[in-house]
């Protein structure tokens, strides 16, 4: 039985083109066949989770039934009552599978969890977000079939971008007019071709050709201060480039395919290497993830701390919440010291960044702001981010402990 990584080889794209053609013709004539969309979603899900990955497919089916039961049950309950403890219980139940998947390798010597599958994190974010918006009252009309389409939308199931239920539903229940859809096709095809450049040329060069050589050189150059060397510096930049081009390329494939299907999935990257500070970087890098953490962890923690008057100063509230928020993101990547340190690093960086911005605001006359300082800020931010990616890569773990 055929089995493919999403967007992993030419055959996958050939099948994708054939499958999308009838859908494109229908949308051009103002028709959206939800039955056909469901069938091609099932087809590509079987390609992704079938064959040798059948255990992941079984885990996916069980997981989806579990999350549908939770979200539907809570939506029914929320129409009549709004108990805080019940809401927290439902959210905890929703994230238990993801927690098991993330913790199992740490306690089982790297053994993956039996209930894990490609994309479990991103599906959990969608389910939890749906519950939270149901609790807030912004999502009033929960539909099981729409939720299933939202969760199992195949272009984005494995690694995002993380869409929002209401935004997806608005696109899914409508048909763009011909002029708008032609523009979506044009954008979608352009995104896919740029994705080819990013993922199959640039990411291949940095990740497959350059990084292994630099890693070998770095391991052979150990012995200096903290085992750091010029090859480690080279590895840091190569890994950062590979991480960006590989993930941005995948995201462009997902967004491009979504656009061709008439769904305007949000972009995940917006020129992050032009960021003059770390907060702006997180507004440009893995946007749907960082905004999810902002809206559903950071803002809710800030509100809770302020409501219960945990801290006297709003700045203290913000600073503590920055660190908690980014630590959670670090733990989400995996229960290892380098992922957790990565999260703590970015939490502290956001605290320092806010402190600096407040200082600049109070001392506008004495702090220069011109073209040079802007370029220097971009340079400093980019290098700080690359250093954090060196931590994230696990290379320091190999240098120091292996």
N, C-alpha and C positions, 0 to 999 in steps of 0.2 A: 504494500500500500504506500502511495506517495506521502511524503511528509516534508514540509518546508518551514524554515524560519521565515517569519513575515518579512517581505522585501529583501530576501536573502540571495536570490539568484535570478537569472534571466527568465527561467521557466515560470517562476512565480509572477513576474510582470507580464509575461505573455498570456497566462491564464487570467490575470487581472484585467487586461485589455479586452479580451474576448467576453468576460463576464460583465464588464461595465458598458459595453456597446449598446445592448438593448435598453438598459436603464437611461443612457444618454439620449437615445432616440425618443424615448417616452417623455423625458423631461423637456426636451426641445419642443414637443407638441403639447406641453402643459399637463402631462399625465405622470403620476408617481405610483408605481405598482409596489405596494408594501409587501405583497406576497413574494414578488420576485426579489426584492431587497432581502427578505427573510431567507429565501432559498440560497442566494449567493453568500449571505453571511454564514449560514450553516455549512456551505461548501468550503469556504476558506477557514472556518473554525476546525473542520475535520482535517483539512490539509495541515493546519498548525498543531492540532492536538491528537491526531490519529496516528496509525502505524506504530512505530516504536515508542511513541509518546502517549499511548492509549491510557496509561495510568494518570497522566496529567488531565486528559480529557474527562475521565471519570471524576477526578477531583474537582474539575471545573463545573461539571453538571451538579454535583452534590453541593458545591459552594453556592452556585447561583440559586438553587432551590432554597437553601438556607437563608440567603440574604433577601430573596423575594418574600419569604415568610415573615422575616423580621420587619422589613420596610412596609409591607402591606398591613401586617398586624398593628404596627405603630400608627400608620395612617388612619386606620379604622378607629383605634383608641383615641387619637388626637382630636377627632371630630367631636368627642364627648367630654374628654378630660385633658388636663395638662399638668400631670404630676412630674416634678423634677426628678425624683428618684427613679421613676419608671423610665424616663428619657435616658438618664445616665446608664441604667441597666441595659437598655436596648443598644446604646452605643458601645458599651463594653462587650456585649454579646456579638456585635457586628465586627469588632476588631480582634476578637479572640483567634479566629483562624489565621489572620496575618501575624499576630503575635507568636503563635506556635511555629509558623513557617520561619520567622526571623530568629527565634531563640533556639530552635532545634539544632542547627549546625554548631552553635556555641557550646551546647551541652552534650552533643553526640559526636564530638571529634570530626566535625565537618560534614557529617551525614545529613543530607537534605531531608526535609519532612515529607512524609507520604502524602500529605494533603496540599503540598505546594504545586503551583503551576505557573507558567509564564503569564505575568500580568496580574497576579493576585493583589499586589499593592494598589494598583490603579483602580481595580474594581472595588476594593475596600474604600478608597477615597470617595468614589462615586456613591456608594451605598451610604456611607456615613454622612456625606454632604446632603443627600436626599432626606435622611432622617432629621438633620439639623434644620433644614429649610422647612420641613413639615412642622417641626416644633415651633419655629419662629412664626409660622403662619403665612410665609411668603409662597409656599407650595401648598395649594388648597385642593388641587384635583389630581391626586395620584392615580395613575392608570397602570395596572400590572403589565399589560402588553407593551406599553410605551417604555416602561422601566426596563423590561427585558431587552427591547431594541437598544435602549441607552446603554445598558451594561454590556451587551454582546455586539456592539457596533464594531465590526471586525477591523476596519482600518486603524483603530486606536487601542485595541484591546490589550496588546502586549506591553506597550511602554508609553501610552498616552499619545497626545496631550490629554489632560484631564478636563473634560467638558463639564458643564453644569446642566442638570436635568431640564430646567425651564428653558434654557437657551437651545438645547438640543431638540426639545419637544416643539418649540416654535418652528424650527426648520423642518423637522420630520413631518409635521402636520400641514405644511404648506408646500406650494410648488412655485419656484422663482419664475418670473416672466422671462420670455425668450432672451431679451437683451441682457438682463442680469445673469441668466444662466450661461450665456455665451462668454460673458466676462469671467464667470467662475471656472468654466472650462479652460479659458486662456491662463488664468492664474494657476489652476491645478496642474496643467501640463508644465508650466514654467517651474513650479515648485518641485515637481518630480525630476525634471532635468537638472536643476540645481542640486537636488538630493543625490543624483548619480555622481556629480562632481565631488560633492562633500564626502559621501560614504565610500564610494568605490575607487576613487582616485586619491584624494587628499588623506582621508582616514587610513586607507590602505598603506600609503607611503609612511605616514607617521607611526601607525600602530603595528604594521606587519614588517616593514623593512627597517625602520630606524630604531624603534624602541628596544627590540631584542638585542641589537648590537650595543646600544648604550647601557642596557642593563648588565650585560656581560662585562663591559669595561668598568662600570661602577663597582661591581662585585670584586673585580681584580684590583681596584684602586683603594680598597679599604685600608685603614691604618692611620689616616689623618684625624683632624679634629672631628669628632662625632661620625667618623667614616665618610665625611662629605668630600666631594671632589668635583672637578669640572664635568666628568661624565654624568654625575648625579644632577648637576645643573642642566645639562643637555637633556637628560631624561625628563626632568621636570617640565621643560618647555614642550618636548615631543609628546609627553602624556597629555598635557593640557590641550594641545592641538588635536590629538587623536580623540580625546573625550568630546571636544566640541564638534568636530566635523562628523564623527560617527553618530552622535546623538542628534545633532541638528539635521544631518542627512536623513536619519530615520524619521524625525518629526516632519520634515518636508514631504516625505513619501506619504505619511499618514494624513497630513493636512491636504496635500494635493489630491489624494484619492477621495477624501471626504468632499472636497469641493466638486469633483466630478460627479459625486453622488448627490449633489445639491445640498450638502450639509456644510455650513461654514464653521468648521472646527477651529477654535482659536489657535493662533501661532504660539510656539513655545520659545522662540529666540528672537531677539530684536537688537542685533549688533552689540552684544554684551561687552566686547572688548573696547568699546568707546566709552565705557562708564567712568565718570570722574570720581566716584566714591562707591563704597561697598553697598550702600542702600540702593543706589541706582543700578548697580550690577544685578541685584536680586529682582529688580523690576524688569530686567532684560534677559536673564538667564533662567531657563526652565520655568518660564513665566507661569504656566498653569499650576505647577507644583508649588512655587513660592507664594502665589496668590492664594492657593488652597490653604497653606499653612498660615498665611496672614489672616484670612477671613475666618477660619474655623478653629484655629488654636490661639494665635497671638491676640486677636481682637477680643475673643471670648475670655481669655485669661485676664486681659487688661480690665475688661468690664467687671469680672468677678472680683478682682483685687480692689478695684475702686469702690464697688458696691459694698464690700465688707470692710473697707478702710484698712486694708492690710498694711499699706505703706502711707506715710504722710505726704510724700512728694510724688507728683505725677511722673517726674523723671525717673525716680527710683522704680516705680511700677513698670515703666516702659523698659528700663534697663534689665530688670529681673526677668521680665517676660521675653525680651530678646534672647536671653541666654537659655531659658527653658525651651522656647520655640525651636531654636537651632539645635539644642541637645536632642530634642525629640526627633528632628530630622536626621541627626547623626545616628541615633539608635535605629531609626527606620531603615537606613542603608544596611545595617548589620551590627551585631553585638560583638564588635572588635574594638580594640583600643584606638586604632587609627580612624575609624568612622566616628567614634564618639569624640575624639580630639578634634577632628574636622568640624563637627558641629559646634563644639565649645569655642574653637578658633573664630568661627564666623559670628557666633553670638557676641563674643568680646569685641570683635571688629565693628559690629553694628553699634555697640555701646560707645566705643571710642569715636566712631564716626559722628554719632549724634552729639556727643560732647563737643567735638570740633566745630560742627555746624552751628551750635548755639554760641560758641565763642566767636566765630566769624560774624554772626549776626549782630553781636553786641559791640564788635570792634571793626566795623566795616572800614573805617578810615585808616586803620593801622595795618590791616591785612590786605595785601595786594591781590587783585584779581584781574588777570590779563591773559593773553594768548599763551604765554610761557607757563604760567601757573596752571592753566587748564590742561596743557599737554603733559606737564609734570604730574598732575593729579591722575590723569588717565594711565600714564606709565606706572605710577606707584600702585594704583589699584590693580592693574593687570598683573604685575609681578607678585603682589600679595595674594591674589587669587590663584596664580600658578603655584605658589608655595603651598597654599592650602590643598591644591590638587595633588601635590607631591605627597602630602600626608595621607590624603584620601586613597591614593593609588596602592598603598601598602608597601611601597618600595623601601621606606625607612624600616619597616618591620623586617624585611628580608635582609637589609644591611646590618641591622643591629642584633637580630635574634636568630639568624639562620646561617 
